[in-house]
Amino acid sequence: MEGDDHPRSAFGAPPPGGNAGGPAEPDPRRSLEGAAAVLRVEGLNQYYGGSHILRNLGFEARLGEVTVVLGRNGVGKTTLLKSLMGVVPVKAGSVKFDGGDITRATSYDRVRRGIGYVPQGREIFGRLTVEENLRMGLASKPGGTAIPAELFELFPVLRQMINRRGGDLSGGQQQQLAIARALAAGPKLLMLDEPTEGIQPSIIKDIGHVIRMLADRGTMAIVLVEQYYDFAAELADQYLVMERGEIIQRGRGADMEADGVRQKMSI
């Protein structure tokens, strides 16, 4: 297997005393103020034609934490991620990543700097094999870079189906492939747009386990757009609730139930 030449993690070693084979135990003392902010968004505005889609959004995403963005359909969550990824140009405001201003950077440059993106609907290459899809995730790396072995440890099914075409995988397997492709280059920020959409419960659980494990290592920040409340609540270190293109509520993930976030999602 291509990744066997690289037995070490491509995503950073686990924290001292952590369990390299699984997620670390949640730390009840986890603080939103204690970790380094790798992503800073300030005054972000976005328009489609004459429609004001995002309105003065501002937040930070920190290493070792999962920032969950919640809201009903049409509130601008996907547009937010596309703006952060450079898929659509920012109309006003700033996006800073890892100490640099990337507001006007291309999507390719953002990947090269360390941002991974899993779009809604997965968007894997159906005619390419699993291996070829994973190699697409290494496009920003020097030629001959091996596929990280850890991808197959995180998602064992991909090793079994390495020569199968992406279009022949199930929805859940395609989602795992899409996440692995985004992880291939070893990002410092991983953004996922509704990874549970259309996925069977067993794979949702596996994906949640991987997200938590990656965050707990402390070397990656994760921004997760999600409508499935229970999945979001289990993973969130901080949450943001969007409505009509604005962040109307934010707080610690542990406080989501007490803050009435479930009710806001069901209205």
Secondary structure as GFF3:
##gff-version 3
##sequence-region A 1 267
A	DSSP	three_ten_helix	2	5	.	.	.	ID=ss1
A	DSSP	beta_strand	37	48	.	.	.	ID=ss2
A	DSSP	beta_strand	51	62	.	.	.	ID=ss3
A	DSSP	beta_strand	66	70	.	.	.	ID=ss4
A	DSSP	alpha_helix	77	85	.	.	.	ID=ss5
A	DSSP	beta_strand	92	97	.	.	.	ID=ss6
A	DSSP	beta_strand	100	101	.	.	.	ID=ss7
A	DSSP	alpha_helix	107	113	.	.	.	ID=ss8
A	DSSP	beta_strand	115	118	.	.	.	ID=ss9
A	DSSP	alpha_helix	130	136	.	.	.	ID=ss10
A	DSSP	alpha_helix	150	154	.	.	.	ID=ss11
A	DSSP	alpha_helix	156	160	.	.	.	ID=ss12
A	DSSP	three_ten_helix	166	168	.	.	.	ID=ss13
A	DSSP	alpha_helix	171	183	.	.	.	ID=ss14
A	DSSP	beta_strand	189	193	.	.	.	ID=ss15
A	DSSP	alpha_helix	201	216	.	.	.	ID=ss16
A	DSSP	beta_strand	221	225	.	.	.	ID=ss17
A	DSSP	alpha_helix	229	235	.	.	.	ID=ss18
A	DSSP	beta_strand	238	243	.	.	.	ID=ss19
A	DSSP	beta_strand	246	252	.	.	.	ID=ss20
A	DSSP	three_ten_helix	253	255	.	.	.	ID=ss21
A	DSSP	alpha_helix	261	266	.	.	.	ID=ss22
###
